[in-house]
Amino acid sequence: MDAEQQDPLPDGSLLAAIDLGSNSFHLIIAKTEHGEMRPVEVLAEKVQLGAGLIDDRLTQEAIDRGLDCLSRFAQLLGSVEPQRIRVVGTNALRQAENRLDFTLPAREILGTRVDVIYGREEARLVYLGVAHTLADDANSRLVIDIGGGSTEFIIGQRFEPQKLESLQIGCVSFSSDCFANGVISAGNYQRAYNRARLETSQIRYRYGAEHWAECVGSSGTLNAIESIVVVNGWSETGITRKALVKLEKKLLKFGHFDEIKLNGLNESRRNVIVAGVAITSALFDILGIEQMRTSKGALREGVIYDLMGRLSHEDVRERTVNALVQRYAADEPTAAIVERRCATFFSATRGSWELENEDWELLHWAARTHEIGMAISHKHFNRHTAYLLRNADLPGFSQEEQEQLAILTEGLRGKITPELLVGLPKSTRGRLRYLLTIIRLAVCFKHVETLEQLPEFGVQAEDDVLSLGFPEDWLEAHPLTHSELMNQQEYLGRIGIELNVS
């Protein structure tokens, strides 16, 4: 089953992406033209969400700054359908233990969910955005994106990333940690440089100059550095090591961020440029970079291209799930049976339970992968599956999607532990109760369906009540399945679902 198949994305469609960065928030609205995207509106605001991250919690001031910005962005999104908008959060939201205090009101403002993505998924999307701005040649390239809280490194060819990494190196975090109160000194600068060099040393043997033919920078920081060195005549184009040395010397003549005055430097970058240059210098030295050209393509453009793929049935998440199934030699015929039975229950309940296409996607992926934990052990295989789905790098998936897949697979058999749904937003908790009900019932029938065809039986949902009606004598002829369904009455009751079987 495919839940409400969509038509391929027609030319002229409007798409939107919002990048909730640790330093700045970026909005792009684009129109599709012949498989490419043409920007219609581009907007950026310096929010510095990462500067409000204290002891892994966002301050209320930082949350308010971010929500105020999104309220302004929302005014431009009225012409874009909600399913054609994607919002992604990066390092600051990855780290924030109270991220829901931001993401839930953000969803209300924007009318669409906020996907907090892992570092390597951020790297994949950055590369996708950059690759569409570069010549389609066979050269291997290193792409670097210095953000407010993390830096992404990608080696790839054409549109395919081959190596992805994300490190805790950022111009906002380094500015506050290494340059207290905005004070510039040789010692502070050296501290930032050494810290970036130490962090990057762990990837030097995989990302050094021998592994790529050219280096491309993608971020506001690197574009700002290029602007400064070109305007001041230290480089004809791009960023060179010699130009960086001249810029370092110039910056160290100032005593405070507020004193920095350089041709080509935008005012909004003044508080992060020193840390940005220290980080860039360390990366040049540790990875053997002599010259870097920059690209205007970035995460937000990558999100647009990824969204175009999803809406045109070229979803990278499908490739990821296929790869998981192959890697762990999952039983595909059995998974297909569970998926078909999930489809039956989903079709029968979606109206009453107000389920959406994205709910079907979760069920579809959970059914396909539910037995991958068998590769570790048959005992508690569902727990092993959940661990893999929760902790693996899954290209295309957000943190929330991985967590929800883990919950569905962990909870598909045995008793439902009270902790399973704890900590989820109320709306998410309600949806997952329904999806857990569907996949648990689907699993009940998988062994029967390998031996015989199931008869037609009634499925009716109303509020939190689900009723199943079987042909006369069928349950008596299948005592094991009958017993399983009786157990489900007890287990599902613990999450507020009443199951009636007749």
C-alpha positions in Angstrom: 0.0 0.0 0.0 1.0 3.6 -0.7 -0.9 6.1 1.4 -2.3 8.6 -1.1 0.2 8.5 -3.8 1.1 12.0 -4.9 1.6 13.2 -8.4 5.2 13.9 -9.5 6.2 17.4 -8.6 5.2 19.7 -11.5 7.2 22.6 -12.9 6.4 25.8 -11.1 5.8 24.3 -7.7 6.8 26.4 -4.8 9.0 24.7 -2.1 10.4 26.2 1.1 13.2 25.3 3.5 14.2 26.8 6.8 17.7 26.1 8.3 17.6 26.7 12.1 21.4 27.2 12.5 23.3 27.8 15.7 24.2 31.3 14.4 21.6 32.3 11.9 18.2 31.2 10.7 17.9 31.0 6.9 14.7 30.8 4.8 14.6 30.0 1.1 11.5 29.8 -1.1 12.1 28.3 -4.5 10.3 27.4 -7.7 10.9 24.1 -9.5 12.1 24.4 -13.1 13.1 21.3 -15.2 14.3 19.4 -12.2 16.2 22.3 -10.7 15.2 25.0 -8.2 15.1 28.7 -8.7 15.2 30.9 -5.6 12.2 33.2 -5.3 12.8 34.6 -1.7 15.9 34.3 0.4 16.0 35.7 4.0 18.5 35.3 6.8 18.5 36.6 10.4 21.2 36.4 13.0 19.5 34.7 15.9 22.6 33.1 17.7 20.5 30.3 19.2 23.8 28.6 20.1 24.9 31.5 22.2 21.8 30.9 24.4 22.7 27.2 25.0 23.9 27.0 28.6 24.5 23.6 30.3 22.8 22.0 27.3 19.6 24.0 27.8 18.3 26.9 25.7 17.6 30.0 27.7 14.2 31.6 27.4 15.8 34.6 25.7 17.3 32.5 23.0 14.0 30.6 22.5 12.1 33.9 22.2 14.7 35.3 19.7 14.2 32.2 17.5 10.4 32.2 17.7 10.2 35.9 16.9 12.3 35.3 13.8 10.1 32.4 12.7 7.0 34.7 13.1 8.5 37.0 10.6 9.5 34.1 8.3 5.9 32.7 8.5 4.6 35.8 6.7 6.4 34.7 3.6 5.2 31.1 3.7 1.5 31.7 3.1 1.8 30.8 -0.6 3.6 27.5 0.0 1.6 24.3 0.9 2.6 23.0 4.3 3.7 19.6 2.9 6.1 21.4 0.7 7.9 23.1 3.6 10.7 21.5 5.5 12.3 22.9 8.6 15.6 21.5 10.0 17.4 22.2 13.2 21.1 21.7 13.6 23.7 21.7 16.4 22.1 24.0 19.0 18.9 22.0 18.8 20.7 18.7 18.7 22.4 19.6 22.0 19.4 21.2 23.8 17.8 19.0 26.3 14.8 21.3 26.3 14.5 21.5 22.5 10.7 20.8 22.7 10.3 24.2 24.3 11.3 25.6 21.0 10.2 23.1 18.4 6.6 22.7 19.5 5.8 26.4 19.4 7.8 26.7 16.2 5.6 24.0 14.7 2.5 26.1 15.7 3.9 29.2 14.1 5.0 27.6 10.8 2.3 25.0 10.4 4.8 22.2 9.8 7.1 20.1 12.0 10.7 20.9 12.9 13.1 18.1 12.1 16.2 18.1 14.3 18.9 16.3 12.2 22.1 14.5 13.2 25.4 15.9 12.2 26.1 13.4 9.4 22.6 14.0 7.9 23.4 17.8 8.0 26.6 17.0 6.2 24.7 15.0 3.5 22.3 17.9 2.9 25.1 20.5 2.8 26.8 18.4 0.1 23.6 18.1 -1.9 23.2 21.9 -1.8 26.8 22.6 -2.8 27.0 19.9 -5.5 24.2 21.6 -7.4 26.2 24.8 -7.7 29.4 23.1 -9.0 30.4 21.7 -12.4 29.3 18.1 -12.9 32.8 16.7 -13.3 34.4 13.6 -11.9 36.8 15.4 -9.5 36.7 14.3 -5.9 36.0 17.3 -3.7 36.2 18.1 0.0 33.3 20.3 1.1 33.6 22.1 4.5 30.8 24.0 6.2 31.7 25.9 9.4 28.5 26.6 11.3 27.8 28.2 14.6 28.1 25.0 16.7 29.5 22.3 14.4 31.5 21.9 11.3 30.7 19.4 8.6 33.2 17.6 6.3 32.2 15.8 3.2 34.2 14.1 0.5 32.2 13.3 -2.6 32.0 13.1 -6.4 29.3 14.7 -8.5 26.0 14.4 -6.4 27.1 11.5 -4.3 28.8 12.0 -0.9 31.3 9.3 0.0 32.4 10.3 3.4 30.5 12.3 6.0 31.6 13.8 9.3 30.4 16.4 11.8 32.6 17.8 14.6 31.9 20.0 17.5 33.7 23.1 16.0 31.6 26.2 15.6 32.2 30.0 15.3 29.5 30.9 17.9 30.6 28.3 20.5 34.3 29.1 20.0 33.6 32.9 20.2 32.1 32.5 23.6 34.4 29.8 24.9 37.8 31.2 23.7 37.2 34.9 23.6 35.5 35.8 26.9 33.6 39.1 26.7 34.8 39.6 23.1 38.4 40.2 24.1 40.9 39.5 21.4 44.5 38.4 22.3 47.2 36.2 20.8 46.6 33.7 23.6 42.8 33.6 23.0 43.4 33.2 19.3 45.9 30.4 19.9 43.5 28.6 22.2 40.8 28.6 19.5 43.2 27.5 16.8 44.6 24.6 19.0 41.1 23.4 20.0 40.0 23.3 16.3 43.2 21.6 15.3 42.8 19.0 18.1 39.2 18.2 17.1 40.1 17.9 13.4 43.1 15.7 14.0 40.8 12.7 14.5 39.8 12.8 10.8 43.0 14.0 9.2 43.9 10.6 7.8 40.5 10.2 6.1 40.0 13.8 4.9 43.6 14.9 4.1 44.6 16.4 0.8 45.5 13.0 -0.7 41.8 12.1 -0.7 40.4 14.9 -2.9 41.3 17.1 -5.9 39.7 20.4 -4.8 38.3 22.0 -1.6 35.0 23.9 -1.4 33.8 26.0 1.5 30.1 26.4 2.2 29.0 28.7 5.0 28.5 32.3 5.9 31.8 32.2 7.8 33.8 31.0 4.8 32.0 33.3 2.4 32.7 36.2 4.7 36.4 35.3 4.9 36.7 35.1 1.1 34.9 38.5 0.8 37.5 40.1 3.2 40.6 38.7 1.6 39.5 39.5 -2.0 38.3 43.0 -1.2 41.6 43.7 0.6 43.7 42.3 -2.3 45.1 39.4 -0.4 43.6 36.9 -2.8 42.3 37.1 -6.4 39.7 34.5 -5.7 38.9 32.0 -3.0 40.8 31.6 0.3 44.5 30.8 0.4 46.8 30.1 3.3 48.8 33.2 2.6 45.7 35.3 2.7 44.6 33.7 6.0 47.9 34.7 7.6 47.5 38.3 6.5 43.9 38.3 7.9 45.1 36.8 11.2 47.7 39.5 11.7 45.1 42.2 10.9 42.6 40.8 13.4 45.1 40.4 16.2 45.7 44.2 16.0 42.3 44.7 17.5 41.6 44.3 21.2 37.9 43.6 21.1 35.2 42.4 18.7 33.6 45.8 18.8 36.8 47.4 17.5 37.0 45.3 14.3 36.8 47.3 11.1 37.7 45.5 7.9 36.7 46.2 4.3 34.4 43.4 3.1 33.2 42.4 6.6 29.5 42.5 7.2 28.5 43.9 10.6 26.6 40.8 11.5 29.8 38.7 11.3 31.9 40.9 13.5 31.4 38.8 16.7 32.3 35.5 15.1 34.9 36.3 12.4 37.9 35.9 14.7 36.9 32.4 15.8 36.0 31.6 12.2 39.4 32.6 11.0 41.1 30.5 13.8 39.0 27.5 12.9 39.7 27.9 9.2 43.4 28.3 9.7 43.5 25.1 11.8 41.6 23.2 9.1 43.9 24.4 6.4 46.9 23.3 8.4 45.7 19.9 9.6 44.1 18.8 6.3 46.7 20.2 4.0 44.5 22.7 2.3 46.3 25.3 0.1 43.4 26.9 -1.5 39.6 26.8 -1.0 36.9 28.2 -3.3 33.5 28.9 -1.8 30.0 28.1 -2.8 26.7 29.9 -2.2 25.0 26.5 -2.0 24.4 25.4 1.6 22.2 23.4 3.9 19.0 25.2 2.9 19.5 24.5 -0.8 20.3 20.9 0.1 17.0 20.6 2.0 15.1 21.9 -1.0 16.7 19.4 -3.4 16.1 16.6 -0.9 12.4 17.7 -0.6 12.1 17.7 -4.4 13.2 14.1 -4.3 10.8 13.1 -1.6 7.9 14.7 -3.4 8.9 13.0 -6.7 9.2 9.5 -5.2 13.0 9.6 -5.0 13.2 9.5 -1.3 16.7 8.8 0.1 15.0 7.3 3.1 13.8 4.4 1.0 17.4 3.7 -0.1 18.5 3.8 3.5 15.9 1.3 4.6 16.7 -1.0 1.6 20.4 -0.8 2.6 19.5 -1.7 6.3 17.5 -4.7 5.2 20.3 -6.0 3.0 23.1 -5.3 5.6 21.3 -7.3 8.3 19.9 -10.0 6.0 16.3 -9.3 7.2 13.6 -11.7 6.3 12.0 -9.7 3.5 9.0 -12.0 2.7 7.9 -11.9 6.4 8.5 -8.1 6.5 6.3 -7.8 3.4 3.5 -9.8 5.1 3.6 -7.5 8.2 3.6 -4.4 5.9 0.5 -5.6 4.0 -1.3 -6.3 7.3 -0.3 -2.8 8.6 -1.7 -1.4 5.4 -5.1 -3.1 6.1 -5.3 -1.8 9.6 -4.1 1.7 8.6 -6.7 2.0 5.8 -9.4 1.0 8.2 -8.4 3.3 11.0 -6.9 6.4 9.4 -10.1 8.3 9.2 -11.3 7.7 12.8 -7.8 8.1 14.2 -6.9 11.1 11.9 -3.7 9.5 10.7 -1.5 11.2 8.0 0.8 10.1 5.2 3.8 10.5 7.4 2.2 8.0 9.9 2.0 5.5 7.1 5.6 6.1 6.2 6.7 5.3 9.7 4.6 2.1 9.7 6.0 1.1 6.3 9.6 1.6 7.4 9.1 -0.1 10.8 7.5 -3.1 9.2 10.4 -3.4 6.7 13.0 -3.2 9.3 11.3 -4.8 12.3 13.4 -8.0 12.2 16.9 -6.5 11.6 17.7 -7.1 15.2 17.7 -10.9 14.5 21.2 -10.4 13.1 22.3 -9.9 16.8 20.0 -12.3 18.6 16.6 -13.8 18.3 16.0 -13.2 22.0 14.7 -9.7 22.4 15.3 -9.0 18.7 12.9 -6.1 18.9 15.1 -4.4 21.4 18.1 -4.9 19.2 16.2 -3.6 16.2 15.2 -0.5 18.2 18.9 0.1 19.3 20.1 -0.1 15.7 17.4 2.3 14.4 17.9 4.7 17.3 21.7 4.9 17.0 22.7 4.2 13.4 23.5 6.9 10.8 20.4 6.8 8.6 20.6 9.2 5.7 17.4 11.1 5.2 16.0 10.5 8.6 15.6 13.1 11.4 16.3 12.4 15.0 12.6 12.4 15.7 11.9 9.9 12.9 14.6 7.6 14.1 13.3 7.8 17.7 9.8 7.0 16.6 10.9 4.1 14.5 12.8 2.7 17.5 9.7 3.1 19.7 7.5 1.2 17.2 9.9 -1.7 16.7 10.8 -1.9 20.4 7.1 -1.9 21.4 5.8 -4.3 18.7 5.9 -7.4 20.9 5.7 -8.4 24.6 4.6 -6.1 27.4 4.5 -2.3 26.7 6.8 -0.7 29.3 5.6 2.6 30.9 8.8 4.2 29.8 8.3 3.6 26.1 6.3 6.8 25.4 7.6 8.9 28.3 9.0 12.2 27.3 7.2 12.5 24.0 5.0 15.5 23.2 1.3 14.8 23.9 0.4 14.9 20.2 3.2 12.5 19.3 2.3 10.2 22.1 -1.3 10.0 20.9 -0.3 9.2 17.3 2.3 6.6 18.4 -0.3 4.8 20.5 -2.3 4.2 17.4 0.7 3.2 15.3 1.8 0.8 18.0 -1.6 -0.8 18.0 -1.5 -1.3 14.2 2.0 -2.8 14.1 1.4 -5.1 17.2 -1.7 -6.5 15.6 0.0 -6.9 12.2 2.8 -8.9 13.9 0.2 -11.2 15.6 -0.8 -12.5 12.1 2.6 -12.8 10.4 3.1 -16.5 11.2 -0.5 -17.4 10.2 -0.1 -15.6 6.9 3.0 -17.6 6.0 0.9 -20.8 6.1 -2.5 -19.7 4.8 -4.5 -16.8 3.4 -6.3 -14.8 6.1 -10.0 -14.5 5.7 -11.7 -11.2 5.3 -12.5 -9.8 8.7 -14.0 -6.6 10.1 -11.9 -3.7 11.4 -13.6 -0.7 13.0 -12.1 2.2 14.9 -13.9 4.8 17.0 -12.0 7.1 19.3 -9.7 4.8 21.4 -11.7 1.6 20.7 -10.7 -0.9 18.0 -13.0 -3.8 17.1 -12.1 -6.9 15.1 -14.7 -9.2 13.8 -13.7 -12.7 12.5 -15.7 -15.3 10.5 -17.5 -17.9 12.7 -15.2 -20.6 14.1 -12.0 -19.0 12.7 -10.6 -18.0 16.1 -11.4 -21.5 17.5 -9.5 -23.0 14.7 -6.5 -20.8 15.4 -6.0 -20.9 19.2 -2.5 -19.4 19.2 -3.6 -16.3 17.3 -6.7 -16.1 19.5 -4.5 -16.2 22.6 -2.2 -13.5 21.1 -5.2 -11.2 20.5 -6.4 -11.8 24.1 -2.9 -10.8 25.3 -3.1 -7.7 23.2 -6.3 -6.7 24.9 -4.4 -6.4 28.2 -1.2 -4.8 26.7 -3.0 -2.2 24.6 -5.2 -1.3 27.5 -2.2 -0.1 29.3 -1.8 2.7 26.6 -5.4 3.5 26.6 -6.6 1.4 23.6 -9.6 -0.8 24.0 -9.4 -3.9 21.8 -12.6 -5.9 21.1 -12.3 -9.3 19.4 -15.3 -11.3 18.2 
